[in-house]
């Protein structure tokens, strides 16, 4: 077996790759040009430009579905902003935080430690009171006169994990600062994110909003055409393959990230088959693989209670075409809690978890009125039977069912 593996790896190294620059099809790639986002780039640049005069720019909340260019545009504008500031010796810093990353923003302590470390202060991973870490961050801000823009990607995830207090502290910090000025750009997939914030936080946000619409199939095709020229050897990709990738992604809310993933995985599958070019059949296979990977990655990140609720919905839906309702899902969920020795939540909280699963696109949950009997959620699953089975396997493994 060892010899056959060595032969496989040796053969891989000597084989001519279809790719020239695979990174150009990943989220790591920083494009010099971002098509179809001129308006958003211009607005974001205008809002942040006052920082070049030492003024604090408005806080900004950037909204849009996954893969609509929110993060890449924000980082692009902030990079150009910092380059301009550096050339003019203007004291300006930007700090990017992915709020979904564990050990970065999963606790208030870790977020302020990360921010302090980004400003050159050494803070241990654990061991200090949170107010001491906050003080270290505050002192780092006050060492010299400057403007700091903090980019909070997936800001809604931060609030779900930590509540509103952490955002309150960030929005109120300017009232205590004497030398420096702090503002932030929040990036969120959830356009209703600010609706449920504490009124104190909402008033402190004083934010401007910037919406990123989904890409259409024509725009996605143009993006893929540009990136494919960077990514592949000449003659590897033709227009039919690019059109198919664009069409699949346009069907999924105009997600450019998904379109790029499809093209990249199609190339990888073609390479494994020793094909000299990517065929439409490779795109079809890639679509199934990317969909499975995307859903399973999303499901794996869910809290255990959400996993039990999702499993309950799949179980309740077996051999049924009609929609499900919260009450019957709750009955199955409570039984599972007994079997897994898990503390059960209230039906109202379960309804909230179902709404979150709906927001993630794992199911559809429509609120309907039942007159004097109150309101409930009408639930329908959007996943294929194959993916439902994979989710069930995962949950059974997690809970030893």
C-alpha positions in Angstrom: 0.0 0.0 0.0 2.9 2.4 0.9 4.5 1.8 -2.5 1.2 2.4 -4.4 0.7 5.7 -2.5 4.3 6.8 -3.3 3.6 6.0 -7.0 0.4 8.0 -6.9 2.1 11.1 -5.4 5.0 10.8 -7.8 2.6 10.6 -10.7 0.7 13.6 -9.4 3.9 15.7 -9.2 5.0 14.8 -12.8 1.5 15.3 -14.3 0.7 18.6 -16.0 -1.8 20.5 -14.0 -4.9 22.1 -15.5 -4.5 25.0 -13.1 -2.1 27.9 -13.3 -3.3 29.8 -10.2 -6.0 27.9 -8.2 -6.0 30.6 -5.5 -7.8 32.9 -7.9 -10.9 30.8 -7.4 -10.8 30.9 -3.6 -11.8 33.4 -1.0 -8.1 34.1 -0.2 -7.7 35.8 -3.6 -7.7 39.6 -3.4 -8.8 40.9 -6.9 -7.5 44.2 -8.2 -10.8 44.8 -10.0 -14.2 43.9 -8.6 -16.9 43.8 -11.4 -20.4 45.0 -10.8 -19.7 46.6 -7.5 -18.7 50.1 -8.5 -21.6 51.8 -6.7 -20.9 49.9 -3.4 -17.2 50.6 -3.6 -17.8 54.3 -4.2 -20.3 54.7 -1.4 -18.1 52.8 1.1 -15.1 54.9 0.0 -17.0 58.2 0.5 -18.2 57.2 4.0 -14.7 56.2 5.2 -12.8 59.0 3.5 -13.2 61.5 6.4 -10.8 59.2 8.4 -8.0 60.6 6.1 -8.6 64.0 7.7 -8.4 62.6 11.2 -12.3 62.6 11.5 -14.3 59.6 12.8 -16.3 58.2 9.9 -19.8 56.9 10.5 -20.3 53.3 11.6 -21.5 51.2 8.6 -23.6 48.1 8.5 -23.1 46.2 5.2 -25.9 43.8 4.3 -26.2 41.1 1.6 -26.5 37.4 0.9 -23.5 35.1 1.0 -21.2 35.6 -2.0 -22.4 39.0 -3.0 -19.0 40.6 -2.5 -19.5 42.3 1.0 -16.2 41.2 2.5 -14.0 41.5 -0.6 -15.3 45.0 -1.3 -14.9 46.1 2.3 -11.3 44.8 2.5 -10.5 46.3 -0.9 -11.7 49.8 0.1 -10.0 49.6 3.5 -6.7 48.4 1.9 -6.7 51.3 -0.6 -7.6 53.7 2.3 -4.6 52.5 4.3 -2.3 52.8 1.3 -3.4 56.4 0.9 -2.9 57.1 4.6 0.5 55.5 4.6 1.7 57.6 1.6 0.5 60.8 3.4 1.8 59.8 6.9 -1.7 59.8 8.2 -2.2 57.8 11.4 -4.9 55.3 10.4 -5.4 51.6 11.1 -8.0 49.0 10.1 -8.5 45.7 11.9 -10.4 42.8 10.4 -12.2 40.4 12.7 -14.1 37.3 11.5 -16.7 37.0 14.3 -17.4 33.4 13.5 -13.9 32.2 14.1 -13.4 30.3 17.3 -10.7 31.7 19.7 -11.1 35.1 18.0 -14.5 36.4 18.8 -16.4 33.6 20.6 -16.1 35.4 24.0 -15.8 39.1 24.9 -12.4 38.4 26.4 -11.1 36.9 23.2 -12.4 39.7 21.0 -10.8 42.5 23.1 -7.6 40.5 23.4 -7.5 40.1 19.6 -8.1 43.8 19.1 -5.4 44.7 21.7 -2.9 42.2 20.1 -3.6 43.8 16.7 -2.5 47.1 18.2 0.7 45.6 19.5 -0.3 44.8 23.1 0.4 41.3 24.4 -2.6 39.8 26.0 -2.7 36.1 27.2 -5.3 33.8 25.8 -6.8 33.4 29.2 -6.3 34.4 32.8 -7.2 38.1 33.1 -10.5 39.7 34.1 -12.3 40.8 31.1 -12.3 44.5 32.3 -8.5 44.3 32.4 -8.4 43.2 28.8 -10.7 46.0 27.8 -8.5 48.4 29.7 -5.4 47.1 27.8 -7.3 47.6 24.5 -8.4 51.1 25.5 -4.8 52.1 26.5 -3.5 50.8 23.2 -6.0 53.1 21.4 -4.9 56.1 23.5 -1.1 55.7 22.9 -1.2 58.1 20.0 -3.7 60.2 18.0 -5.1 58.0 15.3 -8.3 56.7 13.6 -9.1 53.0 13.9 -11.7 51.2 11.8 -12.7 47.8 13.0 -14.3 45.5 10.5 -16.6 43.0 12.2 -17.4 40.3 9.6 -20.5 38.2 10.5 -21.4 40.8 13.2 -24.8 39.1 13.8 -22.9 36.0 14.9 -21.0 38.1 17.5 -24.3 39.4 19.0 -25.9 36.0 19.0 -23.0 34.6 20.9 -22.3 37.5 23.3 -25.4 39.6 23.4 -25.7 43.3 22.9 -23.3 44.4 25.6 -20.1 43.9 23.6 -21.5 46.1 20.8 -22.6 48.7 23.4 -19.1 48.9 24.7 -17.6 49.4 21.2 -20.1 52.1 20.2 -19.7 54.0 23.5 -15.9 53.9 23.7 -15.5 57.1 21.7 -17.1 59.1 24.6 -14.0 58.0 26.8 -11.3 58.4 24.1 -9.3 61.7 24.1 -6.6 61.0 21.4 -8.0 58.4 19.1 -11.3 57.8 17.3 -12.9 54.4 16.7 -15.5 53.4 14.2 -16.5 50.0 12.8 -17.9 48.4 9.7 -20.3 45.5 10.5 -20.9 42.9 7.8 -24.0 40.7 8.0 -26.1 38.3 5.9 -29.2 39.2 7.9 -30.9 42.4 6.9 -33.0 42.3 10.0 -30.0 42.1 12.2 -30.4 45.5 13.9 -34.2 45.1 14.4 -33.8 43.1 17.6 -30.9 45.1 19.2 -31.3 46.8 22.5 -32.4 50.4 22.0 -29.3 51.7 23.8 -27.1 49.9 21.2 -29.2 51.0 18.2 -28.9 54.7 19.3 -25.2 54.3 19.7 -24.7 52.7 16.3 -25.5 55.8 14.4 -24.9 53.7 11.4 -25.2 54.0 7.7 -26.4 51.0 5.7 -25.1 49.6 2.5 -26.9 46.9 0.6 -25.3 44.4 -1.7 -27.8 42.8 -4.2 -27.3 39.3 -5.5 -25.4 38.8 -8.8 -27.5 37.7 -11.8 -26.4 34.9 -14.2 -24.8 37.3 -16.7 -22.8 39.1 -14.0 -21.6 35.8 -12.6 -20.6 34.6 -16.0 -18.4 37.7 -16.5 -16.8 37.2 -13.1 -16.1 33.5 -13.8 -14.7 34.3 -17.3 -12.2 36.8 -15.8 -11.1 34.5 -13.0 -10.9 31.4 -15.2 -8.3 33.1 -17.4 -6.2 33.5 -14.3 -6.9 30.1 -12.8 -6.5 27.6 -15.8 -4.2 26.7 -18.6 -5.4 27.9 -22.0 -8.2 25.8 -23.6 -9.2 24.1 -20.3 -12.5 25.9 -19.9 -15.1 26.9 -22.5 -18.2 29.1 -22.4 -20.6 26.2 -21.9 -18.9 25.2 -18.6 -18.7 28.8 -17.4 -22.4 29.4 -18.3 -23.4 26.3 -16.4 -21.5 27.2 -13.3 -23.1 30.7 -13.4 -26.6 29.3 -13.9 -26.2 27.0 -10.9 -25.0 29.8 -8.7 -27.6 32.3 -9.9 -30.2 29.8 -8.8 -28.7 30.0 -5.3 -29.3 33.7 -4.6 -26.5 34.9 -7.0 -23.7 33.6 -4.9 -20.3 34.4 -6.6 -18.4 32.4 -4.0 -20.5 29.3 -4.9 -19.9 29.9 -8.6 -16.1 30.1 -8.0 -16.2 26.9 -5.9 -18.1 25.1 -8.6 -15.6 26.0 -11.2 -12.6 25.1 -9.0 -14.1 21.7 -7.9 -15.0 21.0 -11.6 -11.3 21.6 -12.5 -10.2 19.3 -9.6 -12.6 16.5 -10.7 -11.4 16.8 -14.4 -7.8 16.6 -13.2 -8.5 13.4 -11.2 -9.9 11.8 -14.4 -6.8 12.9 -16.4 -9.1 14.9 -18.6 -7.4 17.7 -20.7 -10.4 20.0 -20.2 -13.4 20.6 -18.0 -16.7 19.1 -19.3 -20.3 19.9 -18.3 -20.5 16.5 -16.6 -17.7 17.7 -14.3 -19.8 20.7 -13.3 -22.8 18.5 -12.5 -20.7 16.3 -10.3 -19.1 19.4 -8.7 -22.6 20.8 -8.0 -23.6 17.8 -6.0 -20.3 17.8 -4.1 -20.3 21.5 -3.3 -23.9 21.4 -2.1 -23.2 18.5 0.2 -20.1 20.1 1.6 -21.8 23.4 2.1 -24.8 22.0 3.9 -22.8 19.6 6.1 -20.4 22.3 7.1 -23.3 24.5 8.1 -25.0 21.8 10.1 -21.8 20.8 11.9 -21.5 24.4 13.2 -25.0 24.4 14.8 -25.4 24.1 18.6 -26.6 20.8 19.9 -30.1 22.0 20.6 -30.4 23.2 17.0 -29.2 19.8 15.8 -31.8 18.0 17.9 -34.5 20.3 16.5 -33.4 19.8 12.9 -33.3 16.0 13.5 -36.8 16.2 14.9 -38.1 18.0 11.8 -36.5 15.3 9.5 -38.0 12.5 11.6 -41.4 14.2 11.7 -41.4 14.7 7.9 -40.8 11.0 7.1 -43.4 9.7 4.6 -45.2 13.0 4.6 -45.8 15.6 1.9 -47.9 18.0 3.9 -46.0 20.8 5.9 -45.2 20.3 9.5 -46.1 22.5 12.5 -44.1 23.6 15.5 -46.2 21.7 18.0 -45.7 18.2 16.4 -41.9 18.9 16.0 -41.7 19.9 19.6 -43.3 16.6 20.7 -40.6 14.6 18.8 -37.9 16.9 20.2 -38.9 16.4 23.8 -38.7 12.6 23.3 -35.2 13.0 21.9 -34.2 15.1 24.8 -35.2 12.3 27.2 -33.3 9.7 25.1 -30.2 11.8 24.9 -30.3 13.1 28.5 -30.5 16.6 27.2 -32.4 19.5 29.0 -35.4 20.4 26.8 -36.1 24.0 25.9 -39.5 25.7 25.9 -41.7 25.5 22.7 -41.2 29.3 22.2 -37.4 28.8 22.2 -37.7 25.9 19.8 -39.7 28.2 17.5 -36.8 30.7 17.6 -34.3 27.9 16.7 -36.6 26.9 13.7 -36.5 30.5 12.5 -32.7 30.5 12.7 -32.6 27.2 10.6 -34.9 29.0 8.1 -32.5 32.0 7.9 -29.7 29.6 7.2 -31.6 28.1 4.3 -31.8 24.6 5.7 -35.6 24.7 5.7 -38.6 27.0 5.1 -40.6 28.1 8.1 -43.6 30.4 7.5 -45.5 32.0 10.4 -49.2 31.4 10.1 -52.1 32.5 12.3 -54.5 29.9 13.8 -57.0 32.5 15.0 -57.8 32.2 18.7 -55.3 29.3 18.9 -52.4 31.7 18.3 -49.6 31.5 15.8 -47.4 28.6 14.6 -44.7 27.9 12.0 -45.5 25.9 8.9 -42.3 24.0 8.2 -41.1 22.4 4.9 -37.7 20.9 4.3 -35.6 22.1 1.4 -32.9 19.5 1.5 -32.8 16.4 -0.8 -33.4 13.0 0.8 -29.7 12.2 0.4 -28.7 15.3 2.4 -31.4 14.6 5.0 -29.9 11.1 5.5 -26.4 12.6 5.9 -27.7 15.1 8.6 -29.4 12.2 10.4 -26.1 10.2 10.4 -24.3 13.2 11.8 -26.8 13.8 14.6 -26.9 10.1 15.5 -23.1 10.2 15.8 -23.0 13.4 18.0 -25.7 12.1 20.4 -24.9 8.3 20.1 -28.5 7.6 19.0 
